[in-house]
Amino acid sequence: LPLILCDPAMLEQAFDDLLDNAVKFGLEAGCRTGVRPATPASNARNGRSSAVVRLHTWARDGYLHISITDQGVGIPKDEIDQIFDRFYQVDRGLTRSSEGVGIGLALVKSIVHAHDGIVRVTSRGSNQGSTFTVSLPAAIGSIALAERPLPSAQHLPS
């Protein structure tokens, strides 16, 4: 995978928020543990379901792509465009049990944009899970890229 120029603390915050959401909303979809059991048989013996979160990374078209997929509550198609708006929350009884103020995904978007990246979400709808994909420009040995200043928290939109 290619190297990227980044502020590690900022990207850690963004991916922490995305992974936290994936586990939290996967658990709300009827799962009780955020860790995949060793085998389906041991899972059945313990009477537990598991929230499976998949990470996938690849490089294409000058970008490093990282996707996080859950099998949770999903996002209704008519709400996908608003999911990154500050203070926006999908308002269903299932998701309201995980109280938050609705700034996590807005912060993720701001951090990714500060790194000249793109964040996208896909979901087939309610109870169909979600995939969040972060695409960050790869540093491919270009002097211009190597000299680009690192983003900092002070450059985030307020």
Contacts in CASP RR format, 6 or more apart in sequence:
PFRMAT RR
TARGET T0000
AUTHOR 0000-0000-0000
METHOD contacts of the structure
MODEL  1
LPLILCDPAMLEQAFDDLLDNAVKFGLEAGCRTGVRPATPASNARNGRSS
AVVRLHTWARDGYLHISITDQGVGIPKDEIDQIFDRFYQVDRGLTRSSEG
VGIGLALVKSIVHAHDGIVRVTSRGSNQGSTFTVSLPAAIGSIALAERPL
PSAQHLPS
1 57 0 8 1.000
1 58 0 8 1.000
1 59 0 8 1.000
1 64 0 8 1.000
2 59 0 8 1.000
2 62 0 8 1.000
2 64 0 8 1.000
2 138 0 8 1.000
2 139 0 8 1.000
2 140 0 8 1.000
3 138 0 8 1.000
3 139 0 8 1.000
4 64 0 8 1.000
4 115 0 8 1.000
4 136 0 8 1.000
4 137 0 8 1.000
4 138 0 8 1.000
4 139 0 8 1.000
5 115 0 8 1.000
5 137 0 8 1.000
5 139 0 8 1.000
5 145 0 8 1.000
5 146 0 8 1.000
5 148 0 8 1.000
5 150 0 8 1.000
6 115 0 8 1.000
6 136 0 8 1.000
6 150 0 8 1.000
6 151 0 8 1.000
7 114 0 8 1.000
7 115 0 8 1.000
7 150 0 8 1.000
7 151 0 8 1.000
7 152 0 8 1.000
7 153 0 8 1.000
10 111 0 8 1.000
10 114 0 8 1.000
10 115 0 8 1.000
10 151 0 8 1.000
10 152 0 8 1.000
10 153 0 8 1.000
11 111 0 8 1.000
11 115 0 8 1.000
13 107 0 8 1.000
13 111 0 8 1.000
14 107 0 8 1.000
14 108 0 8 1.000
14 111 0 8 1.000
14 112 0 8 1.000
14 134 0 8 1.000
15 66 0 8 1.000
15 68 0 8 1.000
15 134 0 8 1.000
17 104 0 8 1.000
17 105 0 8 1.000
17 107 0 8 1.000
17 108 0 8 1.000
18 68 0 8 1.000
18 108 0 8 1.000
18 132 0 8 1.000
18 134 0 8 1.000
19 53 0 8 1.000
19 68 0 8 1.000
21 70 0 8 1.000
21 104 0 8 1.000
21 105 0 8 1.000
21 132 0 8 1.000
22 51 0 8 1.000
22 53 0 8 1.000
22 68 0 8 1.000
22 69 0 8 1.000
22 70 0 8 1.000
22 130 0 8 1.000
22 132 0 8 1.000
23 34 0 8 1.000
23 51 0 8 1.000
23 53 0 8 1.000
23 70 0 8 1.000
24 98 0 8 1.000
25 70 0 8 1.000
25 72 0 8 1.000
25 73 0 8 1.000
25 74 0 8 1.000
25 95 0 8 1.000
25 98 0 8 1.000
25 129 0 8 1.000
25 130 0 8 1.000
26 34 0 8 1.000
26 51 0 8 1.000
26 53 0 8 1.000
26 70 0 8 1.000
26 71 0 8 1.000
26 72 0 8 1.000
26 73 0 8 1.000
26 129 0 8 1.000
27 33 0 8 1.000
27 34 0 8 1.000
27 51 0 8 1.000
28 72 0 8 1.000
28 73 0 8 1.000
28 94 0 8 1.000
28 95 0 8 1.000
28 97 0 8 1.000
28 98 0 8 1.000
29 51 0 8 1.000
29 71 0 8 1.000
29 72 0 8 1.000
29 73 0 8 1.000
29 74 0 8 1.000
29 94 0 8 1.000
29 127 0 8 1.000
29 129 0 8 1.000
30 49 0 8 1.000
31 48 0 8 1.000
31 49 0 8 1.000
31 50 0 8 1.000
31 51 0 8 1.000
31 72 0 8 1.000
32 48 0 8 1.000
32 49 0 8 1.000
33 48 0 8 1.000
33 49 0 8 1.000
33 50 0 8 1.000
33 51 0 8 1.000
34 50 0 8 1.000
34 51 0 8 1.000
34 53 0 8 1.000
35 50 0 8 1.000
36 50 0 8 1.000
36 52 0 8 1.000
37 43 0 8 1.000
37 46 0 8 1.000
37 48 0 8 1.000
37 50 0 8 1.000
43 49 0 8 1.000
43 50 0 8 1.000
51 70 0 8 1.000
51 71 0 8 1.000
51 72 0 8 1.000
52 70 0 8 1.000
52 71 0 8 1.000
53 68 0 8 1.000
53 69 0 8 1.000
53 70 0 8 1.000
54 67 0 8 1.000
54 68 0 8 1.000
54 69 0 8 1.000
54 70 0 8 1.000
55 66 0 8 1.000
55 67 0 8 1.000
55 68 0 8 1.000
55 69 0 8 1.000
56 66 0 8 1.000
56 67 0 8 1.000
56 69 0 8 1.000
57 64 0 8 1.000
57 65 0 8 1.000
57 66 0 8 1.000
57 67 0 8 1.000
58 64 0 8 1.000
58 65 0 8 1.000
59 65 0 8 1.000
59 138 0 8 1.000
62 137 0 8 1.000
62 138 0 8 1.000
62 140 0 8 1.000
63 117 0 8 1.000
63 135 0 8 1.000
63 136 0 8 1.000
63 137 0 8 1.000
63 138 0 8 1.000
64 135 0 8 1.000
64 136 0 8 1.000
64 137 0 8 1.000
64 138 0 8 1.000
65 133 0 8 1.000
65 134 0 8 1.000
65 135 0 8 1.000
66 133 0 8 1.000
66 134 0 8 1.000
66 135 0 8 1.000
66 136 0 8 1.000
67 131 0 8 1.000
67 132 0 8 1.000
67 133 0 8 1.000
67 134 0 8 1.000
68 131 0 8 1.000
68 132 0 8 1.000
68 133 0 8 1.000
69 129 0 8 1.000
69 130 0 8 1.000
69 131 0 8 1.000
70 129 0 8 1.000
70 130 0 8 1.000
70 131 0 8 1.000
71 129 0 8 1.000
72 127 0 8 1.000
72 128 0 8 1.000
72 129 0 8 1.000
72 130 0 8 1.000
73 90 0 8 1.000
73 92 0 8 1.000
73 94 0 8 1.000
73 95 0 8 1.000
73 126 0 8 1.000
73 127 0 8 1.000
73 129 0 8 1.000
74 123 0 8 1.000
74 124 0 8 1.000
74 125 0 8 1.000
74 126 0 8 1.000
74 127 0 8 1.000
74 128 0 8 1.000
74 129 0 8 1.000
74 130 0 8 1.000
75 83 0 8 1.000
75 90 0 8 1.000
75 121 0 8 1.000
75 123 0 8 1.000
75 125 0 8 1.000
75 126 0 8 1.000
75 129 0 8 1.000
75 130 0 8 1.000
76 90 0 8 1.000
76 123 0 8 1.000
76 125 0 8 1.000
76 126 0 8 1.000
77 123 0 8 1.000
77 125 0 8 1.000
79 90 0 8 1.000
80 121 0 8 1.000
80 122 0 8 1.000
80 123 0 8 1.000
82 88 0 8 1.000
83 90 0 8 1.000
83 105 0 8 1.000
83 121 0 8 1.000
84 105 0 8 1.000
84 106 0 8 1.000
84 108 0 8 1.000
84 109 0 8 1.000
84 119 0 8 1.000
84 121 0 8 1.000
85 106 0 8 1.000
86 102 0 8 1.000
86 103 0 8 1.000
86 106 0 8 1.000
87 101 0 8 1.000
87 102 0 8 1.000
87 103 0 8 1.000
87 106 0 8 1.000
88 102 0 8 1.000
88 105 0 8 1.000
88 106 0 8 1.000
89 95 0 8 1.000
89 96 0 8 1.000
89 100 0 8 1.000
89 102 0 8 1.000
92 126 0 8 1.000
107 156 0 8 1.000
108 119 0 8 1.000
108 132 0 8 1.000
108 134 0 8 1.000
109 119 0 8 1.000
110 156 0 8 1.000
110 157 0 8 1.000
111 151 0 8 1.000
111 156 0 8 1.000
112 118 0 8 1.000
112 119 0 8 1.000
112 134 0 8 1.000
112 136 0 8 1.000
113 119 0 8 1.000
113 157 0 8 1.000
114 151 0 8 1.000
114 152 0 8 1.000
114 155 0 8 1.000
114 156 0 8 1.000
115 136 0 8 1.000
115 137 0 8 1.000
115 151 0 8 1.000
116 136 0 8 1.000
116 137 0 8 1.000
117 134 0 8 1.000
117 135 0 8 1.000
117 136 0 8 1.000
117 137 0 8 1.000
118 134 0 8 1.000
118 135 0 8 1.000
119 132 0 8 1.000
119 133 0 8 1.000
119 134 0 8 1.000
119 135 0 8 1.000
120 132 0 8 1.000
120 133 0 8 1.000
120 135 0 8 1.000
121 130 0 8 1.000
121 131 0 8 1.000
121 132 0 8 1.000
121 133 0 8 1.000
122 130 0 8 1.000
122 131 0 8 1.000
122 133 0 8 1.000
123 129 0 8 1.000
123 130 0 8 1.000
123 131 0 8 1.000
137 145 0 8 1.000
139 145 0 8 1.000
139 146 0 8 1.000
END
